[in-house]
Amino acid sequence: MKNNAVMPYIVIMVLGLTLVFFLSIKGIGDADKMAKEKEGNEKTEETASNDKPEDIYKNQCLSCHGGNYEGGAGPKLVGVKDKELIKDRIVNGKGIMPGGLVPEDKVDEMVEFIAGLE
């Protein structure tokens, strides 16, 4: 009996189609899991608006303005008293600083916090 030359290709094709089938089922499950994680992240963002200015600073500002507000990639914050300037930079940003890092309902608290640094 001679071996059929097509048989290995048929086996590979069946294995490939089986693999595609099971991976697509796994992908559907992963998509559901990712959607649930996204919902959880949205809830985390909502609770972030309950943070104190110090917490917002640690999460959003510390990497550029430093742990002691001494500056770094961004300017130092100690001694900045112009509240209008502070608010403008928080809301609109300038240069490498993006605007909108502080939730809208916390901007005024953040302005007071930064203006009060010594």
N, C-alpha and C positions, 0 to 999 in steps of 0.2 A: 504494500500500500504506500502510496506517495502522500507526503504531507501537503496539505492545502496551503498555498502561499498567501491566501487572503485571510486566513483564520487569525493570525496575530493582529492584523489591522482591525478586524471586527472586535476582538477582545479589547484592544486599546480604545476603540470608539465607545464601546459599552461602558468601560470604566470611566472614561472622560465624561460621558453624559450623566452617569450616576454621580460623579463628583460635582458637576454643575448643579444637579438637582438638589443635593444635600447642602451645598454652599448657599444656594439661593434661599432655602428654608432657614438656614442660620442667619442670613442677612436680614430676613424679615423680622426675626426675633431680636436682632441687634438694633434694628430701626425702632422698634417699640421701646427697648431699653433706653436708647438715646433720647427719645421723645420724653420719657419720664424724667431723665436727668435734666433735660432742658427746663421742664416745669419746675424742678427743684431749684435750679439756678435763678429763675425769675423770682421765686420766693425769697431767695437770699438777697437779691438786689433790692427787694421791697424792704427787708429788714435793715439793709444798709442805711436807709434814710433815717433810721432811728439812732444812728451812731452819734456820739459826741464829736465835736470838732477835733479833739485829740486823736480819736480813732480814725476819722476821715484822713487826717494828716498822715498818720502811720501807714494807711493803706494806699493813699493816692499821691502824696507829696514828698515823703521821706527820701525816696530814691534820688530825687533831684535837688532838694533843698537841704538835705542833711538831717541827722538825728538831733542836732542842737540848733537847728534853723540857721546854720552858718553858711549855707550855700554849697554849691558843688557845680553840677551841670546847670542848675538854676541859681538865681541870685539869693543872697542872704535875706532872711525875713525879719530878723531882729532889727528894731528901729524903724520899720516902715509904718508910718502913722496915717498916711493918706488913704482914708477908707474908700473913697471913690475909685482911686487907682487900684486898690486891692480887689474891689468888687469887679471892676472891669476886667482885670486879668483872670479872675476866677471864672467869670461867665464867658468871656470872649477869647481868652488866651492871648499870647503874643510870642513871636519867635518860635522856639521849640516847645513852648508850653501850650498844650491843647486846652481849649475851653471846655466847660461842661463836665469836669471831673468830679465836681461837688454837686449833690442833688439840689435842685432848685429851692426846696424848702429849707435847706441848711446853709445857703449862701450867706445870709446875714449873720448867722452864728459864727461861720468861718471867718468872715470879715472882722468881727469883734475879737475873735481868738487871735488872729494874726496881728491886728493893730495893738493888742495888749501884750505882745511878746517883748521881753526885755532881756 
